Amino acid sequence: MDFLRPLTWEDALAAKAGRPGALPVQGGTDVMVEINFDVHRPEALLDLTRVGALTEWDTTDGRLRVGAGVPYARLITELGDRLPGLAQASRTVGSPQIRNRGTVGGNLGAASPAGDGHPPLLAGDAVIEVESAARGVRMIPAAEFFVGVKKNALAPDELIRAFWTAPASGPQYFSKIGTRNAMVIAVCSFALALHPEERRVGTGLGSAAPTPRRALDAEAFISGELDWDDRGPLAESAAHRFGELVRDAASPIDDVRGTGDYRRHALAVMARRTLTWAWNDHRAATAGREAS
Ligand SMILES: Cc1cc2nc3c(=O)[nH]c(=O)nc-3n(C[C@H](O)[C@H](O)[C@H](O)COP(=O)(O)OP(=O)(O)OC[C@H]3O[C@@H](n4cnc5c(N)ncnc54)[C@H](O)[C@@H]3O)c2cc1C
């Protein structure tokens, strides 16, 4: 197996163009497991760990651009205040070792329906920046990035450069059901983001369908129900209906981790809970701002 180790982003794109069959490797926490278990044997590995640009993040026009190679541990410590939903999800990924190596870029590359990075990216309207030497940059909304079970929208000559998202403008939550508290693949997961300036709620479902997905009807319903002007309490009936609509957006399977029925039920519970937490946080934060 050939081992390619570009030192710059341009060289990485050129290497991928020349060898579309070369498998990119960032943290290696998915790739090396699959090689060790002989799931597949790529003709070459394209090691991206020396491409410094992938491990940087910055802010442009008020939006965060986070390199595909920024590991979960750094997302938590460096961006936890600006991306609280993604930071919560990152804290649930694997173990400290996995969080030190594993990246959102790798999560997107693997495109597992259970990837914990995906629901917060969906709820936060993230856009994925991908690039090829031949055609340049493409910006793909997270909702269009996942095209099938463990399949993403990347062309064979493309690499993931970064994801773009706005810093949180309101409370964000991530909730995950597992068979134990750590080192566990999600039975199902749910992310919620309040976008108060747009009077909108974003959602993301994980392990609930062939791909991570948003619950669009639930978003439309609750965005219209919430009392954005006076920030009155969340009506129990509205929270309940929101949970039902999130549940209805799922099309989960029965598998070793849980049944479809259990997943649907758990999603409704997580949706109600995270909405309640987020709305209460929003009310408390705005009440605090008005009092000071
Ligand atoms: C013990 C253990 C526990 C885990 N727990 C969790 C968990 O709780 N939640 C969870 O979501 N995942 C978990 N994982 C899976 C894995 O850690 C994550 O998917 C992680 O985000 C992968 O990131 P990585 O940088 O290591 O990816 P890699 O293994 O390097 O790559 C993963 C995929 O992405 C592709 N890729 C990487 N970088 C790029 C790029 N720049 N452009 C295009 N393609 C690219 C690779 O070719 C490969 O297909 C776990 C894995 C292990 C081994």
The ligand as a Gaussian input file, in Angstrom:
#p B3LYP/6-31G(d) Opt

LIG

0 1
 C      -12.936000       3.515000      20.202000
 C      -13.676000       4.412000      19.267000
 C      -14.758000       5.158000      19.749000
 C      -15.458000       6.014000      18.891000
 N      -16.510000       6.722000      19.385000
 C      -17.204000       7.556000      18.566000
 C      -18.311000       8.296000      19.080000
 O      -18.647000       8.227000      20.264000
 N      -18.975000       9.098000      18.213000
 C      -18.614000       9.212000      16.891000
 O      -19.234000       9.966000      16.145000
 N      -17.569000       8.511000      16.391000
 C      -16.865000       7.689000      17.193000
 N      -15.812000       6.967000      16.690000
 C      -15.490000       7.067000      15.265000
 C      -14.413000       8.143000      14.940000
 O      -13.621000       8.443000      16.061000
 C      -15.059000       9.431000      14.425000
 O      -15.835000       9.179000      13.273000
 C      -14.025000      10.516000      14.101000
 O      -14.688000      11.743000      13.917000
 C      -13.177000      10.202000      12.882000
 O      -12.243000      11.263000      12.730000
 P      -10.754000      10.960000      12.228000
 O      -10.068000      12.261000      12.042000
 O      -10.071000       9.987000      13.118000
 O      -11.074000      10.288000      10.814000
 P      -10.210000       9.266000       9.931000
 O      -10.272000       7.903000      10.517000
 O       -8.877000       9.810000       9.629000
 O      -11.106000       9.315000       8.605000
 C      -12.468000       8.916000       8.619000
 C      -13.039000       8.999000       7.207000
 O      -12.997000      10.334000       6.733000
 C      -12.186000      10.438000       5.559000
 N      -11.478000      11.702000       5.672000
 C      -10.735000      12.149000       6.718000
 N      -10.312000      13.415000       6.478000
 C      -10.801000      13.771000       5.262000
 C      -10.734000      14.962000       4.460000
 N      -10.085000      16.059000       4.874000
 N      -11.357000      14.958000       3.268000
 C      -12.047000      13.873000       2.831000
 N      -12.164000      12.713000       3.548000
 C      -11.556000      12.679000       4.753000
 C      -11.295000       9.201000       5.576000
 O      -10.853000       8.811000       4.298000
 C      -12.249000       8.177000       6.189000
 O      -13.144000       7.703000       5.213000
 C      -15.079000       6.121000      17.525000
 C      -13.964000       5.385000      17.050000
 C      -13.283000       4.550000      17.901000
 C      -12.110000       3.775000      17.383000

